[in-house]
């Protein structure tokens, strides 16, 4: 694979990862906290409605998990394209 082709493939894969994780984050933060709050409030977590919990705690925990998932996926992508640090 030529250097330019390799670089283009790397950035396509990189963008795919970023957009996928941003979509999950959007659904978790905006969707669960605003759009689907009425349906989620029917379920209770730790004594509070799930929609309220997602708006105040759940979105933060999901974001933190996405950061670690991003790091793992990028390490794997860097190794695949031989761009990793030793």
C-alpha positions in Angstrom: 0.0 0.0 0.0 1.4 3.4 -1.0 2.1 6.0 1.7 -0.7 8.3 0.5 -3.2 5.4 0.3 -2.2 4.2 3.8 -2.6 7.7 5.2 -6.0 8.1 3.5 -7.2 4.7 4.8 -6.0 5.6 8.3 -7.9 8.9 8.4 -11.1 7.2 7.1 -10.9 4.6 9.8 -10.1 7.4 12.4 -13.1 9.4 11.4 -15.3 6.4 11.5 -14.3 5.7 15.1 -14.8 9.3 16.1 -18.2 9.7 14.4 -19.4 6.4 15.9 -18.4 7.4 19.4 -19.8 10.9 19.0 -23.1 9.3 17.9 -23.2 7.1 21.0 -22.4 10.2 23.1 -25.1 12.3 21.4 -27.8 9.5 22.0 -26.7 9.1 25.6 -26.6 12.8 26.5 -29.2 14.5 24.3 -31.4 11.5 23.5 -31.7 9.9 27.0 -31.7 13.2 28.9 -34.1 15.2 26.7 -35.8 13.3 23.9 -36.6 10.0 25.6 -36.8 11.3 29.2 -40.6 10.6 29.6 -40.2 7.0 28.6 -37.1 6.5 30.7 -38.7 8.0 33.8 -40.9 5.0 34.0 -37.8 3.0 35.1 -36.2 3.8 38.5 -32.5 3.6 39.2 -31.3 4.0 42.8 -34.7 5.4 43.7 -34.7 8.1 41.0 -36.2 8.1 37.5 -33.9 6.9 34.8 -34.3 10.0 32.7 -33.2 12.2 35.6 -30.3 9.9 36.5 -29.1 9.9 32.8 -29.2 13.7 32.7 -27.2 14.1 35.9 -25.0 11.0 36.2 -25.4 8.5 33.4 -24.2 10.7 30.6 -21.1 11.5 32.5 -20.3 7.8 33.1 -21.0 7.0 29.4 -18.7 9.8 28.3 -15.9 8.5 30.6 -16.4 4.9 29.2 -16.2 6.3 25.6 -12.9 8.0 26.4 -11.4 4.6 27.4 -13.0 2.9 24.4 -11.5 5.6 22.1 -8.0 5.1 23.5 -8.3 1.3 23.0 -9.6 1.6 19.5 -7.0 4.2 18.5 -4.2 2.0 19.9 -5.5 -0.9 17.8 -5.8 1.3 14.7 -2.3 2.7 15.2 -0.9 -0.8 15.4 -2.8 -1.9 12.3 -1.2 0.9 10.3 2.1 0.6 12.0 2.0 4.1 13.5 2.3 3.0 17.2 4.9 4.2 19.6 7.3 1.7 21.1 
